[in-house]
Amino acid sequence: MGTETKELIGVLDQLALLLESDGETHWSVWIRKVRTRLLNDDASAIEHFRAAYGGMGSFNDLVLGQSQIDGVFCWKPGYVELNEKFSELRDKAAQLADSLGRSQSYLPPASQAIA
């Protein structure tokens, strides 16, 4: 496993924890699955991860720190800082995934190579 892959796994860990701290389970579970696929040297993990960054309702549309009290929308305390950190991690993960996707260092293990 290369350095960039290890770095991406670390960023994904941070993302999952941040998402969970805000009660966001859908994307947290999704991130953890991508992380597991990377740990298992699943070459499709990068493409799967990158696919989350497009279209309506995608990962890059997510805003944290939102709540409702008695049916009225409100922001949780610290939502600005929460979203700044989230945006930083989300962007870093996207950059690493893009780099890995272009890199020859992220190829499937030899046992999965087509002869």
C-alpha positions in Angstrom: 0.0 0.0 0.0 1.4 3.3 -1.1 1.9 6.5 0.9 -1.0 8.3 -0.8 -3.4 5.4 -0.1 -2.4 5.4 3.6 -2.9 9.2 3.7 -6.3 8.8 2.1 -7.3 6.2 4.6 -6.3 8.5 7.4 -8.4 11.4 5.9 -11.3 9.0 5.5 -11.0 8.1 9.2 -11.2 11.7 10.1 -14.2 12.3 7.8 -16.1 9.4 9.2 -15.6 10.6 12.8 -16.6 14.2 11.9 -19.7 13.0 10.1 -20.6 10.7 13.0 -20.1 13.6 15.5 -22.9 15.5 13.6 -25.2 12.4 13.4 -24.7 12.0 9.7 -24.9 8.2 9.3 -25.4 7.7 5.5 -22.2 9.3 4.4 -20.3 8.0 7.4 -21.2 4.4 6.6 -20.3 5.0 2.9 -16.9 6.5 3.8 -16.1 3.5 6.1 -17.0 1.1 3.3 -14.6 2.9 0.9 -11.9 2.8 3.6 -12.4 -1.0 4.0 -12.2 -1.5 0.3 -8.9 0.5 0.2 -7.5 -1.6 3.0 -8.5 -4.7 1.0 -6.6 -3.4 -2.0 -9.8 -3.1 -4.0 -8.9 -1.0 -7.0 -12.5 0.0 -7.6 -12.6 1.8 -4.3 -11.1 5.0 -5.8 -13.6 5.1 -8.7 -16.4 4.4 -6.2 -15.2 7.2 -3.9 -14.8 9.7 -6.8 -18.4 9.0 -8.0 -19.8 10.6 -4.8 -18.7 14.0 -6.0 -21.2 14.6 -8.7 -24.9 15.3 -9.1 -27.7 16.5 -6.8 -27.5 15.2 -3.2 -23.8 14.3 -3.7 -21.2 14.3 -1.0 -20.0 17.7 -2.1 -23.5 19.1 -1.5 -23.5 18.0 2.2 -23.7 20.8 4.8 -23.3 19.8 8.5 -24.5 21.5 11.7 -28.2 21.7 10.7 -31.0 20.9 13.1 -34.6 21.3 13.8 -36.2 22.2 17.1 -40.0 21.8 17.2 -40.0 21.7 13.4 -38.0 24.9 13.0 -34.7 24.9 11.2 -31.7 26.1 13.2 -27.9 25.8 13.2 -26.0 23.9 15.8 -23.4 25.8 17.8 -20.0 25.7 16.1 -21.5 24.9 12.7 -19.2 27.3 10.8 -16.0 25.7 12.2 -17.5 22.2 11.7 -18.2 22.9 8.0 -14.8 24.5 7.5 -13.1 21.3 8.9 -15.5 19.1 6.9 -14.8 21.0 3.6 -11.0 20.8 4.2 -11.1 17.0 4.8 -13.6 16.5 1.9 -11.3 18.4 -0.5 -8.2 16.7 0.7 -9.8 13.3 0.2 -10.9 14.3 -3.3 -7.4 15.5 -4.2 -5.8 12.2 -2.9 -8.4 10.1 -4.7 -7.9 12.0 -8.0 -4.1 11.6 -7.7 -4.4 7.9 -6.9 -6.9 7.5 -9.8 -4.3 9.0 -12.2 -1.4 7.2 -10.6 0.2 3.9 -11.8 0.9 3.2 -8.2 -2.7 2.2 -7.5 -3.1 -0.9 -9.6 -4.9 -4.1 -8.5 -2.8 -6.8 -6.9 -1.1 -9.1 -9.3 -3.5 -11.8 -8.4 -6.3 -9.7 -9.9 -4.4 -8.8 -13.1 -5.9 -9.9 -16.4 -3.5 -12.2 -18.4 
